[in-house]
Amino acid sequence: MAFKKQYLKSKSVCKVTFKISKDEAHEADSVRLVGDFNDWDITSPPMKKLKDGSFTATVDLEKDANYQFRYLLNDSKWENDWAADEYVPSSVSLENNSVVRV
């Protein structure tokens, strides 16, 4: 799992591309990127599945902020991004959330 940050000079946003491999997704059929940036909407559109079985999604995020997120596999299992910038305790479960800093 990883994400790539692309800061735009002309705007106050950062394009963040999230990617989770086939193995990290436990060979899931669908993966949703859920977090602060979409109000933790578990019905958000699934990430794009690539030919190699990995999943990717790009989100524009306002600069100078931290965003908590997790991956929702097959609409039933939560997974963190183990390459996240930080981890913080979830306010709704006993698990941690991944954090991306932009």
C-alpha positions as CSV (number, residue, x, y, z in Angstrom):
1,M,0.0,0.0,0.0
2,A,1.2,3.4,-0.7
3,F,0.1,6.8,-1.9
4,K,1.8,9.4,-4.1
5,K,1.4,13.1,-3.5
6,Q,1.5,15.6,-6.4
7,Y,1.4,19.2,-5.3
8,L,-0.1,21.6,-7.8
9,K,1.6,25.0,-8.1
10,S,-1.5,26.7,-9.5
11,K,-3.9,25.5,-6.8
12,S,-4.0,25.0,-3.1
13,V,-4.6,21.3,-3.5
14,C,-2.6,18.1,-3.6
15,K,-3.5,15.2,-5.9
16,V,-3.1,12.1,-3.8
17,T,-3.1,8.7,-5.6
18,F,-3.9,5.9,-3.3
19,K,-2.9,2.3,-4.3
20,I,-3.4,-1.0,-2.7
21,S,-1.9,-4.2,-4.2
22,K,-3.8,-7.4,-4.9
23,D,-2.1,-9.1,-1.9
24,E,-2.7,-6.2,0.4
25,A,-6.4,-6.2,-0.6
26,H,-6.5,-10.0,0.2
27,E,-7.6,-10.5,-3.4
28,A,-10.8,-8.5,-2.8
29,D,-13.3,-8.0,-5.6
30,S,-13.9,-4.3,-4.6
31,V,-12.1,-1.8,-2.5
32,R,-13.5,1.6,-1.3
33,L,-11.3,4.5,-0.1
34,V,-13.2,5.9,2.9
35,G,-12.1,8.8,5.0
36,D,-12.5,12.4,6.2
37,F,-12.4,13.6,2.6
38,N,-15.7,11.9,1.7
39,D,-17.3,12.0,5.2
40,W,-16.6,8.3,5.8
41,D,-19.2,7.4,3.1
42,I,-19.1,3.6,2.8
43,T,-21.1,3.8,-0.4
44,S,-18.5,6.0,-2.1
45,P,-17.5,4.7,-5.6
46,P,-15.1,1.7,-5.5
47,M,-11.5,2.3,-6.4
48,K,-10.4,1.4,-10.0
49,K,-9.3,-2.2,-10.2
50,L,-6.1,-2.6,-12.4
51,K,-5.2,-5.6,-14.6
52,D,-2.7,-6.8,-12.0
53,G,-5.4,-7.0,-9.4
54,S,-4.4,-3.9,-7.5
55,F,-6.7,-0.9,-6.8
56,T,-6.1,2.8,-7.3
57,A,-8.0,6.1,-6.7
58,T,-6.9,9.8,-6.9
59,V,-8.3,12.4,-4.6
60,D,-7.8,16.2,-4.6
61,L,-7.1,17.3,-1.0
62,E,-6.6,20.7,0.4
63,K,-3.0,21.4,1.4
64,D,-1.7,21.9,4.9
65,A,-4.1,19.3,6.5
66,N,-4.2,15.8,7.8
67,Y,-6.8,13.3,6.6
68,Q,-7.8,10.0,8.3
69,F,-8.8,7.1,6.0
70,R,-9.1,3.4,5.6
71,Y,-9.8,0.9,2.9
72,L,-13.1,-1.1,2.9
73,L,-12.6,-4.5,1.2
74,N,-15.6,-6.2,-0.3
75,D,-17.8,-3.8,1.8
76,S,-17.1,-5.9,4.9
77,K,-13.4,-5.7,6.1
78,W,-11.4,-2.6,7.0
79,E,-7.7,-2.4,6.2
80,N,-5.2,0.3,7.0
81,D,-2.5,1.7,4.7
82,W,0.7,0.5,6.3
83,A,2.7,3.1,4.5
84,A,0.6,5.9,6.0
85,D,2.2,9.1,7.3
86,E,0.7,8.4,10.8
87,Y,-1.9,6.3,12.6
88,V,-4.4,7.7,15.1
89,P,-7.0,5.9,17.2
90,S,-10.5,5.7,15.6
91,S,-13.3,7.5,17.4
92,V,-15.7,4.7,16.5
93,S,-13.8,1.5,17.0
94,L,-10.8,0.1,18.9
95,E,-8.6,0.2,15.8
96,N,-6.4,2.9,14.3
97,N,-7.0,4.9,11.2
98,S,-4.4,5.7,8.6
99,V,-3.4,9.4,8.1
100,V,-2.1,11.2,5.0
101,R,-0.5,14.6,5.6
102,V,-0.7,17.1,2.7
